């Protein structure tokens, strides 16, 4: 008798069906590590970079429309009618520079998803679930940090520095300097606001305990002020306090969420076998 042939299953890209979204790994499932050659790693890295670039390219369209209103806000906060330029190409370059930063912010979830996907083959199920679960909080804190830099830190720092000894110095607002000033603070604070997520992940993975974080507080404050000096365009105490204040609050918040949600559960005692 002839053997029955099994139906051929085509990949989703050939059948026209959209592939399902990846689900969060179940920590109860056994860990299975995928072995890949160097070439396979390079191919996967290329594919994920291409996907991230495509996401940024699509978001760049929105960034082009948002760059104009953003430049007008910067001009108004500088109390200037127009912004000075040094070359004919500077307005176009500044416009596209702002649009690119906006595009990266919009495409950030896709970029992080591709990054986590590239790292996930070497992680356990528990580590994968913890990492993917932190993705929304990373995105939210990134946007909150950039927003704090744009609406709070940069305007106050800019006003303080531009009005310093105006009886002696005459300052003319240049477009490139103002844009770089704002972007430096916004990007620096966007990354600095990831502090609670980093603390939570370290505690969740069992690398650091909330108690150790509390004991490290005095050293953390010193490191926060060092980071504030790096983030701020100037190292004056006023601007450092604008940046360091929220970071110290975020450090305390990181200790709190680590204590509430990332504490390791005590192991159940192993029952002692009773003699027969």
C-alpha positions in Angstrom: 0.0 0.0 0.0 1.2 3.5 -0.8 2.1 5.7 2.2 0.0 8.8 2.8 1.9 12.0 2.2 1.7 14.6 5.0 0.5 18.1 3.9 3.3 20.6 3.3 3.3 23.5 5.7 4.4 26.7 4.2 6.0 29.6 6.2 3.8 32.5 7.1 5.5 34.8 4.6 4.5 32.5 1.7 0.9 31.9 2.8 0.2 35.6 3.2 -0.7 35.2 6.8 0.7 37.6 9.4 2.9 35.9 12.0 1.6 36.0 15.5 3.1 38.4 18.0 5.7 36.8 20.3 4.4 35.9 23.8 6.2 36.5 27.0 8.1 33.4 28.0 6.7 31.3 30.9 9.2 31.0 33.7 7.8 27.5 34.6 9.0 26.1 31.2 12.4 24.6 31.1 15.2 26.8 29.8 16.3 26.0 26.2 19.3 27.9 25.0 19.5 28.4 21.2 22.9 27.6 19.8 23.8 29.8 16.9 27.0 30.2 14.8 28.8 33.5 14.5 27.4 33.9 11.0 23.8 33.3 12.2 24.4 35.9 15.0 25.6 38.4 12.4 22.6 37.8 10.1 20.2 38.2 13.0 22.0 41.4 14.1 21.7 42.8 10.6 18.0 42.0 10.3 17.3 43.6 13.6 19.3 46.7 12.8 17.4 47.0 9.5 14.1 46.7 11.2 15.1 49.4 13.7 16.3 51.7 10.9 13.0 51.2 9.0 11.1 52.1 12.2 13.2 55.3 12.6 12.7 56.1 8.9 8.9 55.9 9.2 8.9 57.9 12.4 11.2 60.5 10.7 8.2 61.6 8.6 6.4 62.6 11.8 9.6 64.2 13.1 9.7 66.5 10.0 6.2 67.8 10.8 7.0 68.3 14.5 10.5 69.9 14.1 9.0 73.2 13.0 6.8 73.8 16.0 9.6 72.7 18.3 12.0 75.2 16.8 9.4 77.9 17.3 9.2 76.9 21.0 12.9 77.1 21.4 13.0 80.5 19.7 10.3 81.8 22.1 12.0 80.4 25.2 15.2 82.2 24.0 13.2 85.5 24.0 14.4 86.1 20.4 12.7 87.2 17.2 14.9 85.0 15.1 17.9 82.6 15.8 21.3 83.5 14.4 23.0 81.1 12.0 26.6 80.9 10.8 26.1 79.1 7.4 23.4 78.8 4.7 23.1 75.1 5.4 22.6 75.4 9.2 18.8 75.9 9.2 18.2 72.7 7.2 20.7 70.7 9.2 19.2 71.8 12.5 15.7 71.0 11.2 16.6 67.5 10.2 18.6 67.0 13.4 15.6 67.7 15.5 13.4 65.5 13.3 15.9 62.7 13.7 15.9 62.9 17.5 12.1 63.0 17.5 12.0 59.9 15.2 14.3 58.0 17.5 12.1 58.8 20.5 9.0 57.7 18.6 10.6 54.4 17.4 12.2 53.7 20.8 9.8 50.8 21.6 10.7 49.0 18.3 14.4 49.6 18.9 14.3 48.2 22.4 12.2 45.2 21.3 14.8 44.4 18.6 17.6 44.8 21.1 15.9 42.5 23.7 15.2 40.0 21.0 18.8 39.9 20.0 19.9 39.3 23.6 17.2 36.9 24.5 18.7 33.6 23.1 21.4 33.7 25.9 18.9 34.4 28.7 16.8 32.1 30.9 13.0 32.2 30.8 12.9 34.2 34.0 15.4 36.7 32.7 13.5 37.1 29.4 10.2 37.7 31.1 11.7 40.2 33.4 13.5 42.0 30.5 10.4 42.2 28.2 8.1 43.2 31.1 10.4 46.3 31.7 10.0 47.5 28.1 6.9 49.8 28.8 8.5 51.4 31.8 11.8 52.0 30.0 9.8 53.8 27.2 7.7 55.8 29.7 10.7 56.9 31.8 12.6 57.8 28.7 9.9 60.1 27.5 9.3 61.6 31.0 13.0 62.3 31.3 13.1 64.0 27.9 10.0 66.0 28.8 11.5 67.1 32.1 14.6 68.3 30.2 12.5 70.2 27.7 9.9 71.8 29.9 11.7 72.2 33.2 15.5 71.7 33.3 16.5 73.3 30.0 14.4 76.5 30.2 15.4 77.3 33.7 19.1 76.5 33.1 18.9 78.5 29.9 17.3 81.5 31.6 19.9 81.5 34.4 22.9 81.3 32.1 21.7 83.7 29.4 20.8 86.4 32.0 24.0 86.1 34.0 25.7 89.5 34.3 23.8 91.0 31.3 25.3 94.4 32.3 28.7 93.1 31.1 27.9 90.4 28.5 25.8 90.8 25.4 24.6 87.4 24.2 23.2 86.7 20.7 21.1 83.5 20.5 22.5 81.2 17.9 20.4 78.3 16.5 23.0 75.6 16.8 23.9 76.5 20.4 20.3 76.6 21.6 19.4 73.3 19.9 22.5 71.5 21.2 21.9 72.9 24.7 18.3 71.5 24.8 19.2 68.2 23.2 22.1 67.6 25.6 19.9 68.0 28.6 16.9 66.1 27.1 18.9 63.1 26.0 21.0 63.0 29.2 17.9 63.1 31.4 16.1 60.6 29.3 18.8 58.0 30.0 19.3 59.1 33.6 15.7 58.5 34.3 16.2 54.8 33.6 17.7 54.5 37.1 14.7 52.9 38.8 14.4 50.3 36.0 18.1 49.4 36.3 17.7 49.1 40.1 14.6 47.0 39.7 16.2 44.6 37.2 19.3 44.2 39.4 17.1 43.3 42.4 14.8 41.1 40.3 17.7 39.1 39.0 19.1 38.7 42.5 22.3 40.7 41.8 21.6 43.5 44.4 19.2 43.6 47.4 17.2 46.6 48.5 19.1 46.6 51.7 22.4 47.0 49.8 20.8 49.8 47.9 20.0 51.7 51.1 23.5 51.1 52.4 24.9 52.5 49.1 22.8 55.6 49.3 25.5 58.1 50.3 27.8 56.9 47.5 24.8 57.0 45.1 24.2 60.7 45.9 27.9 61.4 45.1 27.6 59.5 41.8 24.3 61.3 41.0 26.0 64.7 41.3 28.9 63.5 39.2 26.4 62.4 36.5 24.6 65.8 36.9 27.8 67.6 36.2 28.3 65.5 33.0 24.7 66.0 31.8 24.5 69.7 32.3 26.2 71.9 29.8 27.7 74.0 32.6 28.9 72.8 36.0 27.3 75.5 38.1 25.5 74.4 41.3 22.1 75.7 40.1 21.9 73.6 37.0 23.4 70.6 38.8 20.7 70.8 41.4 18.0 70.9 38.7 19.3 67.6 37.3 20.4 65.9 40.6 17.2 66.5 42.5 14.9 64.3 40.4 17.6 61.6 40.2 17.8 61.4 44.0 14.1 60.9 44.1 14.3 58.3 41.4 16.9 56.4 43.4 14.6 56.3 46.4 11.8 55.2 44.1 14.0 52.5 42.8 14.6 51.2 46.3 10.9 51.2 47.0 9.8 49.3 43.9 12.7 46.8 44.4 11.5 46.2 48.0 7.9 45.8 46.9 8.1 43.8 43.7 11.6 42.4 43.3 12.4 40.7 46.5 13.4 37.1 46.2 10.9 34.8 47.7 12.2 32.7 50.6 12.8 29.1 49.7 10.5 26.6 51.3 12.3 24.3 53.7 13.1 20.9 52.3 11.1 18.3 54.3 13.2 16.0 56.3 12.5 12.3 55.4 11.2 10.3 58.3 12.8 7.0 58.9 10.7 4.0 58.0 
